[in-house]
Amino acid sequence: KLRMRYRNGYHYAEVIEDDLIYGGEKVSPSEFTFKVTNTSRNAWRDIEVMRPNDSQWRVADILRRAE
């Protein structure tokens, strides 16, 4: 699962098979952040990820650097 905090709350997306789904639509991580904020953002820094075996949310950029 993915989430992004914006203004007063969180917005969630999920990976189904190989697709990222937000609001019932297939999107890229960049499109997810744009649909939430209506501005261009760095998705690596704005999105948090919860993988199936994780116990807490992690910033996507930190996961990317660890791999």
N, C-alpha and C positions, 0 to 999 in steps of 0.2 A: 504494500500500500504506500501511497505517497500523500503528503499533505503540505500545505503552504499556509502560513499565517498571514492574514491581511486584514487590516483595520480591526474589527471587533471579534474576529474568530478565525477558525480554520476552514480551509477548503480541501476536500479529499478527492483523490483519483486512485484508480486501481489498475493493476496489470492483469489482463485476462489473456491467457495464452501469451502471445508476443506483442500485444497491443496495450498502450496506455489509454485508459478510458476516463473521461471527465465529462460530466453532464450528458452521458449517453453517447458521446462522440469519441472517435479515435483521434488522439492528439499526440504531438511531440511534447517533451518536457517544456520546451520554450513556448509552445502554444498554450499549454496549461497555465503557465505564469501570466501570459498575456491575457487569456480569458478571465483570469481572476482579477487582474489589476488594470487592464486596458493600457498598459505601458510595457515597454521593452525592459526585461529584467535578466539577470544572470541566474538561470534555472539551477545551476550547480549550487549556488549559495542560498537560494530561497526555498528549495524543496527539501523536505525531510523524508526519509525512507524508513519503513518498518518491514523488514524481510520476515519470512515465516518463522525463523528460529530466533529472531531478535526479541529482547525484552524491553527495549526502549527505542525511541525515534532517533535517527542519526541524520545529520546534514549530508546531503548527497556528495558534496565536495570532499568531505572527510572520508567517506567510503571510497571515493574515486582515488584519493591519494594513498589509501591503505592497501589497495589491490595491486 
